[in-house]
């Protein structure tokens, strides 16, 4: 019984741990994504306001300082770029990226975009927030290790509880099977049914006495 229950308990706890990890990972990435999207949308909105006041996107040179401040507030951010409609980086928190072509670098960066549109609905470019994929993976791995250790402790605790419960059950069953007492006829029966057997013996004796099969008991 114990050999069958322990793998079942361990498998159940392991499945619960995996689902917990998957849920935590999803929520963490969703939280980071929402934060990156908020930053991108705020910068895009500022650029659109400036364009509505007659300042072309390519002339918004003060954007570099704003991007540097935003990127410095989050250590996971590699850079925040304003990319023109032609694909070139117009402004960036990283000076090395300014004037370069924006290439997809999903292997090293997790990217979130926000469009920069004119009042007439034409697209002038995009704000691109690039977060370090390595930093994200490291944080997710840390969470995974924490859940793993908690899972190991939970599995060991579950196995211990099941083992104790099974041992106590077996002990109680063994006690019930070995705790015997004699009946009126001298037969050894389990203690828990001795009273029932005694009652049946008394009924049998009473019937036998009424039939005269055995002498009736007389008082002293």
N, C-alpha and C positions, 0 to 999 in steps of 0.2 A: 504493500500500500504506500509506504513512504517513498519507495523508489519510483512509483508512478506519479505521486503528487508533487515531488520536488521539481522535476522538469516542467510540469504544467505551470506551477507557480512562477518559476524562473522565466518561462516563455511569456507568460502574461505580463510580468513586470517589465521584461525587455521590450515587448511591443508597446506598452504604455510609455516607456522612456523614449522610444523612437518617435512616437507621435508627439510627445511633449517637446522633443528637440525640433521636430519639423515645424511645430506651431511657433516656438520661440524664434526660430530662424526666420520664418515668414514674417512675423511681427516686427523683428528687428530690421530686416531689409525694407519692409514697408515704411517703418518710421524714418529710416535714413533717406529713402526715396522721397518721402513727403517733405522732409527738410530741404533736400536739394531742389525739389520742384518749387518750393516756396521762395528760395533764394533766386532761382532763375526767373520766376515770374515777377518778382519785385524789381529786379534789374531791367527786365524787358519793359515793364510798365514805366519806369523812369525814362528809358530811351524813347518810348512812344510819346510820353508827355513832352519831352524836348523836341521831338520831330513835329508835334502839333503846334509848337511855338516857333517853327521855322528853322530849327537847327537840324541839318542833315545828320544821319547816323554817322557818317564817316568823319564828321567835324566835331563829334562829342569827345574831345581829347581828355576831358576830366574823368571820363569813364575808367581809365586805368587805375586811378587812385581809389575809386569806389570798389573796383574789383579786387584790388589788393587788400582792402580792409575786410571785405566779405570773406575772402579766402583765408585770411589770417585768423578768423574767428573759429574755424573748424580745421583741426589738424589732419583730418582725413581727406580734405580737398587738395587735389593736385593743382588744379587751376580752374579759374572761371574765365571763360572766353566770350567775346562777342564776335560772332562769325558773320561775315557779309553774305549776301545772296550768292556771290560767286564762289564761296567756299574758302576764302582767305580769312585769317584771324585779324580782325581790325583792332581789337583791344583785348588785353589779357592781364590777369594778375601775375602771370609768368612772363617776364620780359623776353625770354628766349622764344616764346611762341608768337609774339607780335609780328605780323607781316608774313607769317608762314601759312602754308596750306593746312587746313584742318583735315586730318586723316582719322578714320575710325581706328581706335586703339583699345578695343574692348578687352584685350588680353591684360592690359595694365590699368585700365580706367573704367569705372562704371559711370555712364554718361546720362545726364538728364537735360532735356531741352525745353526752351520756352521761346515761341516765335516773337519776332519784333515786326509788327504790321503797321502800316500807315492808316490814317483815318479812312482811306478809300479801300482798305482791305488788301492792299498789295504787300507782299512780304519783302522786307528789307534785310532780313538776316535772322539769326537765332542767338540766344544766350545758351551756352553750353557749360554745365557744371560737371567737372570731372573729379570723381572720388577715387581714391586709391583702392584698386581691387585687392591688393595684398593686405592692406589694413582691414578691409571688410572681411576677407577670409580669415585673418588672424583673430578678429573679434568673434566671428562665428565659431571658430575652432575653440576659443576659450570657453564660450558658452557650452559647446559640445562636451568639452572635458569636464566641466562642472557637473553637467547632467549625467555624464558617464559615471563619475564617482558617486553621485547620489544614487544612481541606479544600482551600482554594485552594492552599496550599503543597504538599499531597499531589498535587493534580491537576497542578500545574506540574512537580513532581518526576517524576510518572509519565509525563507527556508528554516530558520531557527524556530519561528512560531509554528510552522506546520509540523516540524519534527517533534516539538514539545506536545502539541495537540494530539498527534498520532500516538506518541508514547503514553500519554495519560489515558487515551481511549483504550489502548491495548492493555494497560495495567488494570483499568477498571473492569474490562471484559474478563481478563484472567482471574481477577478476584471473584467475579460472579461465578465463574466456572469452577473454581477450586474451593469456594466457601460452601461446604456441605455439612449436613446435620442428619442424624438418624430419625426415621419415622417410627411409629409404634411397632411396626413389624421388624424393625432393625435395619431396613434398607437405607443406604446413604443417598440423599438427594440434595440438590442445590438448596441453600438456605432460603432463597427468596420464594421457593414453591413449597417449602415444608409446611407452612400453615395451611395452604390449600389442600395438600395431601392429607393432613391431619383432620381437616374438616370432612373430607370425603370418607376417611376411615371411620370417623364417628358416625356418619350417616349409615355406612354399611353395618356397623355394629348395632345401631339402633334398629335397623330393619331385621337383622338376624335375631335380635332379642325378641322382637315382636313375633317372629315366626317360630320361636322356640329352638332355634338352631344352636344358640349358645345360652348358657345360664345368664339370667339377668343379674346386674350388679345390685347388691343389697347394701343398705347403709350399715354403719357400725353399730 
